[in-house]
Amino acid sequence: MSYRSILIPALLSGTMLSPAFAAEVPAGTNLAAEQVFTYRVLDEFSSFDPQVVEDVLGSEVVRDLFEGLYNQDADGNNVPGVALSHTVSDDNMTYTFTLRDTAKWSDGNPVTAGDFVYAWQRAVTPELASPYAWYMELMSIENASAIIAGEKPVTDLGVSAPDDHTLVVKLSQPLPYFAKMVTHATTFPAPKWAIEAHGKEWTRPENIVSNGAYKLTEHVLKERSVRERNPMYWDNDKTVIEKVVTLNIGDEAQALTRYRAGEVEKTEIPSGQYPSLKEELPDEAYALPRLCNYYFTFNVQSGPEAFKDARVRQALSYAIDRNVIVDAVLQGGQFPAYTFTPGATANFEVPEVPYATMSQADRDAKAKELLAEAGFGPDGEKLAFTYLYNTSDSHQQIAIIATQMWKQKLGVEVTLENQEWKVFLETRGNQNFDMARGAWCGDYNEASTFLDLLTTPSGYNDGKYSNARVDELMTEAKSSQDTTPLYTEVEQILADEMPVVPVYHYSTNIMLKDTIKGWPIHNVEQNWYSKDLYKVAE
């Protein structure tokens, strides 16, 4: 079997260059004496375990604590992590990664290919029940689906380590964007000895063994966490930020007040305040492109009987005036969404879907017509349901606006229910809801990271929508050289059946002190690493 070499930006003709592995500090920069970065988080993290973490905020921490095969640079391109390069077989079914021999765990043990084999096997084992096990299926790793289903032993997973510095991955089908997927936390290595010694407690500060630029040194549930430089990290000499502190602040207005007071150096901008803050603090207020969508998901399996009718789902979607939400409520550069996949996604051509070209008045009229056809409205049964969202000022504002639109335009009665993040995830994951808030940030920059979410086997298909044609098209797309017609048809099916209501596509609105440098403002995934940051003197 022959192979071709894949040289990512750091490599040329097999020769190591000097890529931006860590903070690039311009000559003559006056660095702050104390290199501590403190930022606000809304919720408690789902986990610090790479194979268990399932939220964006938790993944940000995990990217500091652990390092996978590749990292991303400020533009979202792959750069070396533990892996220096990889080769691909001519049939695109086998990837061979060459690992650096200087990578170490925080306890001094070397990072080996076997640590990746263990982690990837762990991710698919039914015993762990990883919420991201399905991601390994999406990667098309040989036998992943059968192992997750309990039909094959974990040792049959298509990943092996011929030696300590070589990782071989066999796929069940070609996947053109496979290398993009290994920057995701689920694929990071795991320390078998630490996990076996401490079980579920292995990620506690006193037990954790990690291989990233930082090590977890403190975690006070729902209050704060601290991660400090890992002296064993292979590129530690180029790390500038010594300590990273997160503070849990549930109220956005309070977080902004504490930002102004200098207690935190990064926080999210409360809904509607971006224009005024940008005018007041132009060097600190940012509206950054973000590969994320915001949507409402219907529980079509065990929710209200009315939600099994596509006309009802369409009516509720049509009645949402997305321009009001993004222009009058959020005011942060967000984009009204009529497709599930954001337009910022690489190589994705936004397809035409009929309701996107209608005026809002026409959408409202069509919504009333559809709801009446389904037997609801002034002359029929009253539609009522509960909308579930996680606690947040902006989520609450959107919920209130949406429910007012539904009531005023369609006579629909909606009860609002909010829950804290972990409880919300569990409730939504167990399908104990009628309609729920949803949001998805791309795990890699390709449309399938969004559209696969609504396939039948997806672990995050919380509404349990199922369409055989969507499944067929998404399977075909994994090996297609031209995915545009396939993704276009999927989006058109979703617009017709409306299993989810696309509301808007994100722009990340943050306040960031101008003393913090190195933020990857052009990375649409907004994957950032503390090792790439530095703090200048005021």
C-alpha positions as CSV (number, residue, x, y, z in Angstrom):
1,M,0.0,0.0,0.0
2,S,1.4,3.3,-1.0
3,Y,1.1,6.6,0.9
4,R,1.4,10.3,0.2
5,S,2.8,12.7,2.8
6,I,0.7,15.5,4.3
7,L,2.8,18.4,5.4
8,I,0.9,20.9,7.5
9,P,2.1,24.5,7.5
10,A,4.9,23.7,10.0
11,L,6.5,21.2,7.7
12,L,8.1,21.5,4.3
13,S,9.7,18.5,2.5
14,G,9.8,16.7,5.8
15,T,12.0,19.4,7.4
16,M,10.8,21.0,10.7
17,L,10.4,24.8,10.5
18,S,9.5,27.1,13.3
19,P,5.7,27.5,13.4
20,A,3.7,29.5,15.9
21,F,3.4,26.8,18.6
22,A,2.9,29.4,21.4
23,A,2.8,33.1,22.1
24,E,4.5,35.2,19.5
25,V,5.7,38.3,21.4
26,P,7.0,41.1,19.2
27,A,10.5,42.3,20.0
28,G,10.5,45.3,22.4
29,T,7.1,44.4,23.9
30,N,6.7,45.5,27.5
31,L,5.2,42.5,29.2
32,A,3.2,42.7,32.4
33,A,5.0,41.6,35.5
34,E,2.1,39.3,36.4
35,Q,1.1,37.0,33.6
36,V,-2.3,35.9,34.9
37,F,-5.4,35.7,32.6
38,T,-8.8,35.8,34.4
39,Y,-12.0,35.4,32.5
40,R,-15.7,34.8,33.3
41,V,-17.7,31.7,32.5
42,L,-21.4,31.3,32.7
43,D,-21.9,27.7,33.9
44,E,-20.0,24.9,35.6
45,F,-18.0,22.8,33.2
46,S,-19.5,19.5,32.1
47,S,-16.1,17.8,32.7
48,F,-12.3,18.1,32.5
49,D,-12.1,14.6,31.0
50,P,-11.3,14.8,27.2
51,Q,-13.5,11.8,26.4
52,V,-16.5,13.1,28.6
53,V,-16.5,16.9,28.1
54,E,-19.4,18.1,26.0
55,D,-19.7,21.8,26.3
56,V,-17.8,24.7,24.7
57,L,-16.6,26.3,28.0
58,G,-15.3,22.9,29.2
59,S,-13.6,22.2,25.9
60,E,-11.7,25.5,26.2
61,V,-10.2,24.3,29.5
62,V,-9.5,20.9,28.2
63,R,-7.6,22.4,25.2
64,D,-5.2,24.0,27.8
65,L,-4.9,20.8,29.9
66,F,-4.5,18.3,27.1
67,E,-3.0,18.4,23.7
68,G,-4.1,16.2,20.7
69,L,-2.4,15.3,17.5
70,Y,-2.9,18.8,16.0
71,N,-3.7,22.2,17.4
72,Q,-5.1,25.2,15.4
73,D,-3.4,28.5,14.6
74,A,-5.0,31.9,14.8
75,D,-6.7,31.4,11.4
76,G,-8.0,27.9,12.3
77,N,-5.4,26.0,10.3
78,N,-3.9,22.8,11.7
79,V,-0.5,23.1,13.3
80,P,1.6,20.4,15.0
81,G,0.5,19.3,18.5
82,V,1.8,15.9,19.7
83,A,1.9,14.9,16.0
84,L,4.5,16.4,13.7
85,S,2.9,15.2,10.4
86,H,0.8,12.4,8.9
87,T,0.7,10.4,5.7
88,V,-2.4,9.1,3.9
89,S,-2.7,5.9,1.9
90,D,-3.7,6.2,-1.8
91,D,-7.1,4.8,-1.0
92,N,-7.6,7.5,1.7
93,M,-8.4,4.7,4.2
94,T,-5.3,4.7,6.4
95,Y,-3.8,7.7,8.2
96,T,-0.3,7.3,9.8
97,F,0.7,10.0,12.3
98,T,4.3,10.6,13.4
99,L,4.5,11.8,17.0
100,R,7.2,14.0,18.5
101,D,9.5,12.3,21.0
102,T,9.6,15.3,23.3
103,A,6.0,15.2,24.5
104,K,5.5,14.4,28.2
105,W,2.7,14.1,30.7
106,S,2.7,16.4,33.7
107,D,4.1,13.6,35.8
108,G,7.1,13.2,33.5
109,N,5.9,10.1,31.7
110,P,6.4,10.3,27.9
111,V,3.3,10.8,25.7
112,T,3.1,7.8,23.4
113,A,0.9,6.5,20.5
114,G,-0.5,4.0,23.0
115,D,-2.0,6.9,25.0
116,F,-4.0,7.8,21.9
117,V,-5.0,4.2,21.3
118,Y,-6.2,3.9,24.9
119,A,-8.1,7.3,24.7
120,W,-9.8,6.5,21.4
121,Q,-10.8,3.0,22.6
122,R,-12.1,4.6,25.8
123,A,-14.2,7.0,23.9
124,V,-16.2,4.3,22.2
125,T,-16.5,1.8,25.0
126,P,-20.1,1.4,26.1
127,E,-18.9,1.3,29.8
128,L,-17.8,5.0,29.6
129,A,-20.9,6.0,27.7
130,S,-19.2,9.1,26.4
131,P,-21.6,11.8,25.2
132,Y,-19.3,12.2,22.2
133,A,-18.9,8.5,21.3
134,W,-20.9,9.3,18.2
135,Y,-18.1,11.7,17.1
136,M,-15.8,8.7,16.7
137,E,-18.4,7.2,14.4
138,L,-18.5,10.4,12.4
139,M,-14.7,10.1,12.0
140,S,-15.4,6.8,10.2
141,I,-12.9,4.9,12.3
142,E,-13.0,1.3,11.5
143,N,-15.5,-0.7,13.7
144,A,-16.4,2.3,15.9
145,S,-20.1,1.9,15.2
146,A,-20.1,-1.8,16.0
147,I,-18.1,-1.3,19.3
148,I,-20.5,1.5,20.4
149,A,-23.4,-0.8,19.7
150,G,-21.7,-3.6,21.8
151,E,-21.3,-5.8,18.8
152,K,-17.5,-5.9,18.8
153,P,-14.8,-5.7,21.4
154,V,-13.0,-2.3,21.9
155,T,-9.8,-3.9,20.7
156,D,-11.2,-4.1,17.2
157,L,-11.2,-0.3,16.8
158,G,-9.2,0.8,13.8
159,V,-6.4,2.4,15.7
160,S,-3.0,1.0,16.6
161,A,0.5,1.9,17.8
162,P,3.3,0.0,15.9
163,D,5.7,1.9,18.1
164,D,5.7,4.7,20.7
165,H,5.8,7.5,18.0
166,T,3.6,6.1,15.3
167,L,-0.2,6.1,15.4
168,V,-2.1,4.3,12.6
169,V,-5.8,4.9,12.0
170,K,-7.9,2.8,9.7
171,L,-11.1,4.2,8.3
172,S,-14.2,2.3,7.2
173,Q,-14.6,4.8,4.3
174,P,-12.6,7.7,2.9
175,L,-13.2,11.0,4.8
176,P,-11.6,14.1,3.1
177,Y,-11.8,16.2,6.3
178,F,-10.5,13.6,8.8
179,A,-7.4,15.5,9.7
180,K,-9.5,18.5,10.7
181,M,-11.4,16.4,13.2
182,V,-8.4,15.5,15.4
183,T,-8.2,18.9,17.0
184,H,-11.4,18.0,18.9
185,A,-11.1,17.1,22.7
186,T,-12.6,13.6,22.3
187,T,-9.5,12.6,20.3
188,F,-7.0,13.8,22.9
189,P,-4.8,11.3,24.7
190,A,-5.6,10.0,28.2
191,P,-3.3,8.7,31.0
192,K,-4.4,5.1,31.6
193,W,-2.5,4.8,34.8
194,A,-4.1,7.8,36.4
195,I,-7.6,6.8,35.3
196,E,-7.1,3.3,36.7
197,A,-5.7,4.6,40.0
198,H,-8.5,7.2,40.6
199,G,-11.5,6.2,38.6
200,K,-14.0,9.1,38.0
201,E,-12.0,11.2,40.4
202,W,-8.9,11.3,38.1
203,T,-9.6,14.8,36.9
204,R,-9.5,16.4,40.4
205,P,-6.6,18.8,40.8
206,E,-4.8,16.5,43.2
207,N,-5.1,13.5,40.8
208,I,-5.0,14.9,37.3
209,V,-2.2,14.0,34.9
210,S,-2.3,16.1,31.7
211,N,-0.1,16.7,28.7
212,G,-1.1,20.2,27.7
213,A,0.5,23.6,28.4
214,Y,-1.3,23.8,31.7
215,K,-2.3,21.7,34.7
216,L,-5.4,22.0,36.8
217,T,-4.4,23.2,40.3
218,E,-7.7,24.4,41.8
219,H,-11.4,23.8,41.2
220,V,-14.2,25.1,43.4
221,L,-17.5,23.8,42.1
222,K,-19.6,26.7,40.6
223,E,-17.1,29.3,41.8
224,R,-13.6,29.2,40.2
225,S,-11.0,27.1,38.6
226,V,-7.2,27.6,38.2
227,R,-4.8,26.2,35.7
228,E,-1.1,26.8,35.9
229,R,1.8,26.3,33.5
230,N,2.9,22.7,33.1
231,P,6.7,22.7,33.2
232,M,6.7,19.2,31.5
233,Y,5.0,20.6,28.4
234,W,7.3,20.1,25.4
235,D,7.0,23.8,24.4
236,N,6.8,25.3,27.9
237,D,9.7,27.7,27.2
238,K,7.5,29.6,24.8
239,T,4.5,29.9,27.1
240,V,4.0,33.3,28.6
241,I,0.8,33.2,30.6
242,E,1.6,31.6,33.9
243,K,-1.8,31.1,35.3
244,V,-5.4,31.1,34.0
245,V,-8.4,31.7,36.3
246,T,-12.0,31.2,35.5
247,L,-14.7,32.8,37.7
248,N,-18.3,31.5,37.5
249,I,-20.6,34.5,37.2
250,G,-24.2,33.6,36.2
251,D,-25.4,37.2,35.7
252,E,-24.2,38.9,32.5
253,A,-24.7,42.4,33.9
254,Q,-22.8,41.6,37.1
255,A,-20.0,40.0,34.9
256,L,-19.7,43.3,32.9
257,T,-19.6,45.3,36.2
258,R,-16.7,43.1,37.4
259,Y,-15.0,43.4,34.0
260,R,-15.1,47.2,34.4
261,A,-13.7,46.8,37.9
262,G,-10.8,44.8,36.5
263,E,-11.7,41.6,38.2
264,V,-12.0,39.7,34.9
265,E,-10.3,40.4,31.6
266,K,-12.8,38.7,29.3
267,T,-16.5,38.4,29.5
268,E,-19.5,38.1,27.1
269,I,-21.4,41.2,26.2
270,P,-25.0,41.3,27.5
271,S,-27.6,41.3,24.8
272,G,-28.2,44.6,23.1
273,Q,-25.1,46.3,24.6
274,Y,-22.5,45.8,21.9
275,P,-23.1,49.0,20.0
276,S,-22.8,51.2,23.0
277,L,-19.8,49.3,24.4
278,K,-18.1,49.4,21.0
279,E,-18.5,53.2,21.0
280,E,-17.3,53.5,24.6
281,L,-14.4,51.0,24.5
282,P,-13.6,50.4,20.8
283,D,-10.4,48.5,21.6
284,E,-12.1,46.1,24.0
285,A,-15.5,45.3,22.5
286,Y,-15.4,42.6,19.8
287,A,-18.0,41.0,17.5
288,L,-16.1,38.0,16.1
289,P,-17.2,35.5,13.5
290,R,-18.3,32.2,15.1
291,L,-19.0,28.8,13.6
292,C,-22.2,28.3,15.7
293,N,-25.9,28.2,15.3
294,Y,-28.8,28.9,17.7
295,Y,-32.0,27.0,17.3
296,F,-35.1,25.6,18.9
297,T,-35.5,21.9,18.8
298,F,-38.9,20.0,18.8
299,N,-39.2,16.8,20.7
300,V,-40.8,14.9,17.8
301,Q,-40.6,11.5,19.5
302,S,-42.1,12.0,23.0
303,G,-43.2,15.7,23.0
304,P,-46.7,17.0,22.2
305,E,-48.6,15.2,19.6
306,A,-48.9,18.4,17.6
307,F,-45.1,18.5,17.1
308,K,-45.4,15.4,14.9
309,D,-47.1,17.5,12.3
310,A,-44.6,19.4,10.1
311,R,-47.2,22.1,9.5
312,V,-47.2,23.0,13.2
313,R,-43.4,23.1,13.3
314,Q,-43.3,25.2,10.1
315,A,-45.8,27.6,11.5
316,L,-43.8,28.2,14.7
317,S,-40.7,28.7,12.7
318,Y,-42.3,31.1,10.2
319,A,-43.7,33.3,13.0
320,I,-40.3,34.1,14.4
321,D,-39.1,37.4,13.2
322,R,-35.4,36.7,13.3
323,N,-34.5,40.3,12.4
324,V,-36.1,41.6,15.6
325,I,-34.0,39.1,17.6
326,V,-30.7,39.9,16.0
327,D,-31.1,43.7,15.4
328,A,-33.3,44.8,18.3
329,V,-32.4,42.3,21.0
330,L,-28.9,40.9,20.5
331,Q,-27.4,43.8,18.5
332,G,-24.1,42.1,18.1
333,G,-23.6,41.2,14.4
334,Q,-25.5,37.9,14.5
335,F,-27.1,36.7,11.3
336,P,-30.8,35.6,10.9
337,A,-30.8,31.9,10.2
338,Y,-33.0,30.1,7.8
339,T,-30.6,27.1,7.3
340,F,-29.1,25.0,10.0
341,T,-25.6,25.4,8.7
342,P,-24.0,28.8,9.1
343,G,-22.9,30.6,5.9
344,A,-19.4,31.1,7.4
345,T,-18.7,27.3,7.2
346,A,-15.9,26.5,4.8
347,N,-16.9,25.4,1.3
348,F,-20.6,25.6,2.2
349,E,-22.9,27.3,-0.3
350,V,-26.0,28.6,1.4
351,P,-28.9,27.0,-0.5
352,E,-32.2,28.8,-1.3
353,V,-35.0,27.7,0.9
354,P,-38.4,29.2,0.2
355,Y,-39.3,30.7,3.5
356,A,-36.0,32.6,3.6
357,T,-37.0,34.8,0.6
358,M,-40.5,35.6,2.0
359,S,-41.3,38.9,3.7
360,Q,-42.0,38.6,7.4
361,A,-45.7,39.6,6.7
362,D,-45.9,36.7,4.2
363,R,-44.3,34.3,6.7
364,D,-46.8,35.3,9.4
365,A,-49.7,34.8,7.1
366,K,-48.4,31.4,6.0
367,A,-47.9,30.5,9.7
368,K,-51.6,31.2,10.5
369,E,-52.6,29.2,7.4
370,L,-50.5,26.2,8.3
371,L,-51.6,26.1,11.9
372,A,-55.2,26.3,10.9
373,E,-54.7,23.4,8.5
374,A,-53.3,21.4,11.3
375,G,-56.4,22.1,13.4
376,F,-55.1,24.8,15.7
377,G,-56.0,28.5,16.0
378,P,-59.1,30.6,16.7
379,D,-61.5,28.0,15.1
380,G,-59.6,25.0,16.4
381,E,-57.7,23.6,19.3
382,K,-55.4,25.9,21.3
383,L,-51.7,24.9,20.9
384,A,-49.8,25.0,24.2
385,F,-46.4,23.7,25.2
386,T,-43.3,24.2,27.4
387,Y,-40.1,25.8,26.2
388,L,-36.9,24.7,28.1
389,Y,-33.7,26.8,28.2
390,N,-30.6,27.0,30.3
391,T,-30.2,29.9,32.7
392,S,-28.9,33.0,31.0
393,D,-30.1,36.6,30.5
394,S,-29.8,36.5,26.7
395,H,-31.5,33.0,26.5
396,Q,-34.3,34.4,28.6
397,Q,-34.7,37.4,26.5
398,I,-34.9,35.3,23.3
399,A,-37.4,33.0,24.9
400,I,-39.7,35.9,26.0
401,I,-39.5,37.5,22.6
402,A,-40.3,34.2,20.8
403,T,-43.2,33.3,23.0
404,Q,-44.7,36.8,22.6
405,M,-44.5,36.4,18.8
406,W,-46.2,33.0,19.0
407,K,-48.9,34.3,21.3
408,Q,-49.6,37.5,19.4
409,K,-49.5,36.1,15.9
410,L,-50.8,32.6,16.4
411,G,-52.5,32.5,19.8
412,V,-50.1,29.9,21.1
413,E,-49.5,29.6,24.9
414,V,-46.0,28.8,25.9
415,T,-44.7,28.1,29.4
416,L,-41.1,29.0,30.0
417,E,-38.8,26.7,32.1
418,N,-35.1,27.4,32.8
419,Q,-32.6,25.1,34.4
420,E,-28.9,25.2,35.3
421,W,-26.6,24.0,32.6
422,K,-25.8,20.4,33.8
423,V,-29.5,19.8,34.7
424,F,-30.6,21.2,31.4
425,L,-28.2,19.0,29.5
426,E,-29.5,15.9,31.3
427,T,-33.1,16.9,30.8
428,R,-32.7,17.6,27.1
429,G,-30.6,14.5,26.6
430,N,-33.3,12.4,28.2
431,Q,-36.0,13.9,25.9
432,N,-37.9,15.3,28.9
433,F,-39.0,18.4,27.1
434,D,-41.5,19.7,24.6
435,M,-39.3,22.3,22.9
436,A,-35.8,23.2,24.0
437,R,-33.1,25.7,23.2
438,G,-30.3,24.3,21.1
439,A,-27.0,25.7,20.0
440,W,-24.1,24.0,18.2
441,C,-20.5,25.2,17.6
442,G,-18.7,23.3,14.9
443,D,-16.3,20.6,16.0
444,Y,-14.5,21.1,12.7
445,N,-15.0,23.5,9.8
446,E,-17.2,21.6,7.4
447,A,-20.9,21.5,7.0
448,S,-21.3,17.9,8.2
449,T,-20.4,19.0,11.8
450,F,-23.9,20.7,11.8
451,L,-26.0,18.5,9.5
452,D,-24.8,15.2,11.0
453,L,-26.5,16.4,14.2
454,L,-29.9,15.7,12.7
455,T,-29.2,12.3,11.4
456,T,-30.9,9.3,13.1
457,P,-27.9,7.9,15.0
458,S,-26.5,11.3,16.2
459,G,-26.0,11.4,20.0
460,Y,-27.1,15.0,20.0
461,N,-30.2,14.6,18.0
462,D,-32.2,15.4,21.2
463,G,-35.5,15.8,19.4
464,K,-35.1,12.3,17.8
465,Y,-35.8,13.5,14.3
466,S,-35.3,10.8,11.7
467,N,-35.4,11.0,8.0
468,A,-34.0,8.2,5.8
469,R,-33.1,10.5,2.9
470,V,-31.2,12.8,5.2
471,D,-29.2,9.8,6.6
472,E,-28.5,8.6,3.1
473,L,-27.3,12.0,1.9
474,M,-25.0,12.5,4.8
475,T,-23.5,9.1,4.4
476,E,-22.9,9.8,0.8
477,A,-21.3,13.2,1.6
478,K,-18.5,11.5,3.7
479,S,-16.8,10.3,0.5
480,S,-18.1,12.7,-2.1
481,Q,-15.9,15.1,-4.0
482,D,-18.8,17.5,-4.5
483,T,-20.9,17.8,-1.4
484,T,-22.8,21.0,-2.4
485,P,-25.8,19.3,-4.0
486,L,-26.0,16.8,-1.1
487,Y,-25.9,19.5,1.6
488,T,-28.3,21.6,-0.4
489,E,-30.9,18.8,-0.5
490,V,-30.5,18.1,3.2
491,E,-31.1,21.8,4.1
492,Q,-34.2,21.8,1.8
493,I,-35.6,18.8,3.5
494,L,-34.9,20.4,6.9
495,A,-36.7,23.6,5.8
496,D,-39.7,21.5,4.6
497,E,-39.9,19.2,7.7
498,M,-38.6,21.8,10.2
499,P,-37.4,19.4,13.0
500,V,-35.6,22.5,14.4
501,V,-36.2,26.2,14.1
502,P,-32.9,28.0,13.0
503,V,-32.9,31.3,14.8
504,Y,-29.6,32.9,14.2
505,H,-25.9,32.2,13.4
506,Y,-23.5,33.5,16.0
507,S,-21.1,36.3,16.2
508,T,-19.1,36.1,19.4
509,N,-19.6,39.3,21.4
510,I,-16.9,39.7,24.0
511,M,-15.1,42.3,26.1
512,L,-11.4,41.6,26.1
513,K,-8.9,43.9,27.9
514,D,-6.5,45.5,25.5
515,T,-3.7,44.2,27.6
516,I,-4.4,40.6,26.5
517,K,-2.8,39.9,23.2
518,G,-2.8,36.9,20.8
519,W,-6.5,36.3,20.7
520,P,-7.4,34.3,17.5
521,I,-10.0,36.8,16.1
522,H,-10.0,35.2,12.6
523,N,-10.6,31.6,13.8
524,V,-14.3,31.1,13.1
525,E,-14.3,28.1,15.5
526,Q,-12.9,30.5,18.1
527,N,-10.7,27.7,19.4
528,W,-8.2,29.5,21.6
529,Y,-5.2,28.3,23.6
530,S,-3.9,30.2,26.7
531,K,-0.3,29.3,25.6
532,D,-0.8,31.6,22.6
533,L,-1.7,34.6,24.7
534,Y,0.4,37.1,26.5
535,K,-0.3,40.1,28.7
536,V,1.3,43.5,28.2
537,A,1.9,46.2,30.8
538,E,-0.7,48.9,31.1
